């Protein structure tokens, strides 16, 4: 999935819905949802790394 498509869907999903946007853009909804799942994981990992104390 192209970053442009991914960002557009993320920005407009509240207005039009993910299913409709994916259909119009010609991308799979499962691909978008998979991306969203990895995005949350990365964000959580980064937050954890930022708060973790450095090892001696």
Order of alpha helices (4+ residues) and beta strands (2+ residues): alpha-alpha-alpha
